[in-house]
Structures are given as C-alpha cells and as structure tokens.
C-alpha cells in the first residue's frame, strides 16, 4: 500500500498542577483552549474540540501520523505554559501536572465526547475533577494507584 491512512481519535485529559484554578477567568480559559487547539493542529494532530474548567483540560483530537503521543502532549503543555505566562502577568506560577489520561474514541462516539467536553462547566457543578477522572479510568478499564494519581 503506497499510502498510510489513519483515523484514530483520542480524548486527552490533564490538570493544572495540584489542580490550582489558574483558568478561573472565562476569557483566559477560552483563549487557552483556542491556543491549545492551534498548537495541536500545527503538530499535525487536528483538534476537534478543546474545553474544560478552571483546573483541567479535555481535548478531542485525531491522531496524526508523524508525532508520538508523548511528544504531542509534552509540546501542548510546554507551549501553553509559556503562552499563559506571557499572556497573563499573574500566572507566573502556572504549571500543568506531569501526567495525563488518554482514551480512545470510536468514530461513532465522537459527537457524544464533543457534547461531554462542551458541557464541562455544568458537569463540574456536581462532580470534582478527581471524581470525573476516576470514572474515566474505570470506564476505560485502566487500573491505578491512588498514591500516584494526583500531583
């Protein structure tokens, strides 16, 4: 086969370090999501939707063929950390947690995941990020050690 064709969709979730509410300001949060989308697109990983709340991000993306998952996430975090520190003078302590969660998404489930991401602010009126993340891990059959889950 002379071409490499892929359709791998991913739901990426990561938090600010210690879940500090750095993204409390709605405008800053929306700009961060847009910035992350641009970085992801530039890395060859098209962003379908990026959203979240004041302390974490959800990204639904289509995996590109030329970058590893680890390098993609590393660059998203690196570039956005630099961006927010330049964008907002009160964010000099901003940091992302070192880890992340990544989950496969079937093509038939893309719209449901988009809705889930779009409804994050409402969703988190009833559930903490930690509760949500544990449920995602459980749903996807991932075992974890609570001692190493949070930073």
Secondary structure, DSSP 8 states (H G I E B T S, - for coil): --------EEEEEEEBGGG--TT-SHHHHHHHHHHHHHHHHHTT--EEEEEE-SSEEEEEEE--SSS-HHHHHHHHHHHHHHHHHHH-GGGTT--B-S--EEEEE-GGGHHHHHHHHHTHHHHTTTS-HHHHHHHHHHHTT----GGGT--
